[in-house]
């Protein structure tokens, strides 16, 4: 009996040691999380999701390993720099008017994981309150608090994008004077930080790594090998290209709109799109470096990977250049989940917001969600239990634009001074939003129904426009 007990004890110790070793190498257990957010990357700009002109082998591989949400959106913005409210909604899991683009004292997504035993790292663009970083992250590297970089002349491969960055500040203050300019391109520097973290990570705790690139935001600069992939003369114009927007939407002279001439010309728009695609391929290359480091660490199979863009971009569609609208090209973003427990090669047309990343990631990792979230978990969609978790989506841009869409129909209302405009689009028949049906007698019932739903959304979401 003693001999059997000794053998059992020895076996138990061996199993415990094996489990500990396996967990440290990323074997099944509490999953790690790698959340990658690009800047200004609109929906569909991945080769595997239908953009044949784009070269994105690493994002293609992620799409093949997981589920892509083809109707993912932001809710809009209350300022021209849409990425600030967009990131606030992602981090808080709350809607536009309940954050007003600020993090305040809400429990943040990485903070939630930190409080549940995770090491959390920020690498890259933050663009929200500096004081929130240390409550969310245990580590921070090459943090960029600004909105966009600047062109830097004379690098070995041409120009690059320069940003000013800081590493973890124990005081949590992150004074602007402490920031240092990057010596090489911003996207590469940010990826370097993520690669270094993954390469040297030895802790038994799971990690939550949030990497936010500056590509493909302007200035749209990429190394020559990526620029050479795209000949502007061969870039197809979008189906809804217009020389100018048909009416004043309230933001026709915002900074983004001044990046191209008036009226827009096909050649200029093709050049902008070619540069945009080159920056997406450059971002994809650096994302691939991070994937390689994760694989070499032995943690790839036990890591939930989330990829998204923070907002869309027009680049000639509807005669616009920026993201200060509620058209699909500006509110639509890529969203992909891959990793343990997530089916491979799946696509969903479920309506969802980027803020739904919060609840979904918590559920995938088995982490308790904080109270008060407006984020809806997409786990039932991922598992195939439901086709969708939302029946409608609401959008807003400042006080000028309000919209609501169902799976089939979208209504946009514009109020610019005393001028009002209404657009009604059949998204199934007209995904490019080119045929306005608002004056069609056959669609009068749809218009009335969508106006009621829009008013209901405004009330539910505390739209400040209702007080005016």
C-alpha positions, -999 to +999 in steps of 0.1 A: +000+000+000+028+024+009+045+017-024+013+024-043+008+057-024+043+067-031+038+060-068+006+080-068+022+109-051+051+108-075+028+107-105+008+136-091+039+157-087+049+149-123+015+158-136+016+191-117+050+199-130+039+190-166+008+211-163+028+241-150+053+237-178+026+233-204+007+263-192+038+285-193+042+274-229+007+284-238-011+250-235-049+250-229-058+270-198-068+306-194-063+319-229-041+348-238-055+377-258-039+396-286-060+426-298-047+444-329-064+477-339-054+495-371-061+531-378-086+542-405-089+507-420-124+504-435-145+473-439-136+449-467-099+460-470-086+424-466-079+402-496-097+372-481-128+394-475-132+403-512-107+430-520-089+413-548-065+443-554-051+441-519-021+419-507-027+409-471-014+374-465-013+376-428-047+390-423-059+364-448-046+336-426-064+351-396-097+352-415-092+316-425-086+306-389-116+324-374-148+343-379-151+376-398-181+399-391-190+415-424-215+441-408-193+454-380-195+491-374-186+520-352-215+541-338-201+574-351-185+603-334-190+637-317-158+652-332-138+651-364-112+628-349-135+598-350-109+575-336-111+590-301-148+582-295-144+549-313-116+538-290-135+551-260-165+529-269-142+499-275-125+503-242-156+510-221-181+488-238-205+518-238-223+538-265-213+571-280-234+595-258-226+575-227-189+581-231-187+613-251-153+601-262-140+599-227-130+569-205-139+585-172-140+560-144-155+531-164-138+497-161-118+494-193-115+462-213-078+455-204-084+466-169-111+440-166-085+413-176-059+428-153-082+425-124-088+389-133-051+378-131-038+389-165-006+408-174-017+436-197+005+454-222-002+485-243+019+491-275+010+519-299-017+545-303-039+553-273-055+586-282-075+588-250-068+601-215-032+595-204-044+590-168-063+559-178-033+539-190-020+527-157-053+515-144-057+493-175-021+481-182+007+466-161+031+474-189+033+500-217+058+504-246+060+529-274+027+545-264+015+572-287-010+597-273-015+617-304-039+613-333-016+611-364+021+611-371+040+633-395+061+625-426+098+621-419+122+626-448+153+608-457+150+572-443+169+544-461+138+533-480+123+567-485+101+586-462+086+572-430+059+582-404+073+597-372+055+597-339+065+606-303+063+577-279+067+569-242+072+537-222+055+528-190+055+557-165+050+545-129+035+579-119+008+575-145+012+611-157+030+605-190+041+642-195+043+652-232+079+665-225+090+629-218+080+616-253+107+608-278+105+608-316+107+574-333+138+567-354+121+544-379+085+541-392+058+542-365+041+509-375+074+491-374+083+505-340+050+495-325+052+460-339+088+458-325+074+464-290+048+436-294+074+412-308+098+419-280+071+414-254+060+380-269+096+368-274+106+375-238+074+367-220+081+340-193+054+346-168+029+318-159+001+344-160-019+348-192-015+381-210-036+406-227-016+424-254-032+455-271-013+466-302-026+497-320-009+506-352-009+541-369-013+526-404-031+532-427-039+566-413-024+595-433+003+606-439+000+574-460+037+564-463+050+528-467+083+513-478+090+510-515+084+472-517+048+478-506+042+509-527+054+489-558+025+465-553+000+491-564+000+510-597-024+539-593-034+536-630-047+501-624-066+508-592-104+505-598-125+534-587-152+526-562-187+522-578-200+551-558-172+576-567-185+611-572-166+644-579-184+660-550-211+652-524-245+662-537-254+684-507-238+699-476-236+672-449-222+695-423-185+686-427-174+692-463-144+713-452-131+693-423-094+684-424-098+650-440-118+665-468-090+689-477-066+661-485-078+661-521-089+688-545-124+699-554-140+685-574-124+650-569-107+636-600-103+599-608-065+601-611-061+618-577-085+593-560-067+563-575-034+577-561-049+580-527-063+545-528-030+531-540-012+547-511-039+535-487-035+499-499+003+501-496-001+512-460-025+483-453+000+458-468+027+474-447+006+470-416-002+434-426+036+427-429+042+439-394+012+420-380+027+389-396+059+396-376+038+396-344+021+364-354+055+347-360+067+358-325+035+344-310+040+311-327+077+309-317+066+316-281+045+284-281+013+304-271-003+308-305-028+280-302-040+293-268-044+329-278-076+346-288-067+370-316-089+400-323-084+422-353-103+454-361-100+488-377-111+518-355-132+535-383-137+535-420-127+560-447-143+574-479-114+580-503-136+593-531-168+575-523-198+598-524-173+626-532-159+624-497-124+617-484-127+612-446-147+593-420-170+621-409-201+606-422-225+577-415-222+560-449-211+524-448-176+533-460-171+554-429-188+535-402-180+500-415-149+482-402-132+448-404-137+426-373-122+391-370-120+367-340-097+336-341-083+312-315-094+285-291-131+277-292-137+298-324-147+281-356-124+285-386-133+299-420-167+314-409-183+347-419-212+364-403-235+392-415-247+398-379-252+435-371-226+445-345-206+474-331-169+475-322-179+480-286-192+444-287-156+433-286-157+440-248-184+415-238-173+390-265-137+388-254-147+384-218-170+355-226-145+338-248-118+340-221-142+332-192-137+365-175-165+381-156-180+412-172-184+445-153-219+458-147-234+485-169-220+473-203-239+482-234-216+458-253-234+427-265-215+394-266-212+379-300-204+345-286-239+331-295-232+341-331-197+326-330-211+293-317-238+293-343-266+295-317-280+328-330-278+346-364-274+380-346-276+397-312-288+431-325-318+439-346-307+474-356-278+498-355-278+535-347-253+560-360-245+596-353-220+623-364-220+654-344-253+673-346-254+670-384-262+633-391-283+606-376-290+571-390-305+538-383-302+505-402-317+471-401-303+441-420-320+454-452-327+491-450-309+522-438-322+557-431-300+588-428-313+622-417-292+654-421-297+687-403-273+714-413-285+748-402-320+751-417-314+725-444-327+690-440-320+660-463-332+624-460-317+593-476-332+558-476-311+529-490-320+493-497-287+478-485-294+444-500-300+457-535-278+488-532-248+481-508-229+511-523-257+535-512-262+550-546-300+551-551-319+573-526-354+559-521-367+585-497-390+601-523-403+567-536-440+562-529-434+524-528-410+530-499-432+554-479-440+527-453-403+518-449-394+555-444-421+560-417-411+528-399-374+536-399-381+571-386-399+556-357-370+533-350-345+562-353-364+582-327-366+552-304-328+547-307-322+584-299-343+582-268-328+549-256-292+561-262-298+596-246-291+615-278-284+652-269-301+662-301-334+655-284-328+684-260-324+709-288 
